[in-house]
Amino acid sequence: MSVSESFVRIESWLSKNAPNVLLQLNKPISSIDEIDKVETLLGAKFPPSVREAYAYHDGESTESKGLFGGWRWLPLHEIIQWNNEQKHNVQKYHFLDFKPSFMIPLLISTISSNDLRYVETSDDDGQEETSVIEWNHKHPARDVKYGSFANYLSTFAERLELGEYIPDANDQGKARGLILKK
């Protein structure tokens, strides 16, 4: 399923079942040039499905509790901030084997501290899809979750439609994210 098809399904489900959560999604970027500038700042290439996703929404608002079941999709400016913080830590603590541009953080956990889901930088021409990988801060491990961000979005859309997620508040007007149904 394409990124656009996934967003049609996700937005349709949200509009019917969690309209306030739909409002947590940011507007799309103004142009693809915006992503090109971010890639230059990061020294990294976004995989094609990630580039396409930001053409639909520039992540989620900071008030969001996470559209993706406790995972909040980062807007481009927060990816830049994260990268700058990592560069600072590399210099401050002399991490010789870590290059922040290798990782492009896409989602942060709103449930646990500092856990993130990221993609690795694409090849030089930006045509390579890379896996969505989860990094657990307390128990450092690199756990491959999905083959690409497009796969992540399509799987999420399917799980929404299967009823696996619900709004994070009983009052839909107060919902700021989705959680897994118990």
N, C-alpha and C positions, 0 to 999 in steps of 0.2 A: 504494500500500500504506500502511496506517495505521501510526502509531508502535507501537501495541500488536502488530500483526502482525509488524512488523520485529523487535521485541524477542523475540517467541516464536521466530522463526527464528534470530536471533543466539544466544539462550541455548541453544536446542536444539543448534546446531552446536558451541558452546563446550563444552557438557556432554559431547558425544561425542568431540571432537577436541582440546580444550584446557581441561580442567576447572580447572586452576590459574589460567588467565586469567579464567575466569568468576568466580573468587573475588576478583579485583581490582576488580570492580564494587561500588560502595557500595550500601548499603540505600537504599530510596526515602526521599524526604522524608516527614516525619510528616503534613503536610497541605498543601493548596494555599495556606493562609495563609502558610506559610513563603516561598513564591515571591512572594506579595503584599508581604511585608515587604522582601524583597530588592529588588523593583522600586522600592519607595519609597526605600530607601537609595541605589539607583543613579540614581534619577530617570529610569528607563527602563522600557519594557514589553517583556516577552519575547514573541516570536511564539508562536502557539498550539502548534505542534509541539514547541517547546523546553519550554514549560510542561508538556506531557504527558509528555515524556521524563523529566523530573525526578521525576515521579510513579512511574516505574519504577526509576530509580537516580539517586542524587545523585552523578553522575560516577564517577570511578575513584579508587582509593587512591593515595597519593603514591608507593608502591612500584611501581606499575604502569609498565611500559615502553611502554604505549600499546596499548589494544585495537584501535584503528583504524589499524593499520599504522604504528606509530611516533608516533601522535597520542593523547595522553592527555586524556580528557574531564574537564573541571574540575568539582569539587563547588562548590556555591553559595558556600561561605565563601571559596574561592579566587578566585571572580569578584569578590567584594567586595574582597578584598585587592588584586587587580590594579587595580580601579577606584580605590581609595584611593591606590595608588602613582602612577597616572597623574594624579590630581588634584594630588598633591604635585609631580610633575614640571612640570605646567602652571604652578603657582605659582612654583616655583623657577626655571624657565627662561623664564618669561613667554611661553608658547605661547598666543597670542591666538586662533588659528584651530582649536584642538583642544578638543573637548568629550568627555571620556571616556565619558559615558553614551550617546553615539552608537553605540559599539561594545560588544557583549556577547561577551567571549571565551568560547568553548566548549571549544576544544581547543588544547593546546600541543604543540609538537613535542618528542619525547624524543630526537630525532636531531640537530637543529640548534638553535642557541641563539636563543631569543626569537621564533621563528616561531610564528604562531598562526592559528587559524581562528576566525572570529567571525561573528555575525549582527548586523545593524543593529537598532536599537530598532524595535519595532512601532509602529503608529499609536496615537493616544491611547486607543482602546478595546481595544487589544491583540488585534485580530482579523486584522491583516495578517501574512502570512508574509513573511519576508525571506530573502534569499540567504545561503548559507554562503560566506564570502569568506576567502581565504588571504592573509595578510600575511607577506611575506618580509622579515626584518629587515635582512639584508645588502644586498639589492637591493630597496629599498622599492617595492612594487607591490601593487596591489589586484586580486587575481585571483579572479573569481567562479567557484566550483567547483560549487555545486549550487543549485537554485532555492529550497530550503527545508531545514530540518533533517530533516523527515520524508523528503524525497527522499534526503538524505545517508544516513540509516539504512537505507532500503529498498535503495539501491544497494549499500551495504556488505553487507547480508544476502545479496543475490544473488551478490556477488563471493565471499563466504565459501563459499556452496554450490557455486560453480563451481570451488572449490579454488585460488583466487588468493592466499590467505593461509595461513601456517603459524605455529606457535608459535615464539617467538624463541630457544628453547633445544632442543637434542636431547632432553634429559631433561625430559619434560613437567612433572615435579614442580618444576623450577626455572624454568619459563616464567613470565614476568611481562607478556607482551604478544604481539602478533602482528606479523609482517613479511610483506611481499610475497614470494611464491614466485618464485624466479629461474628 
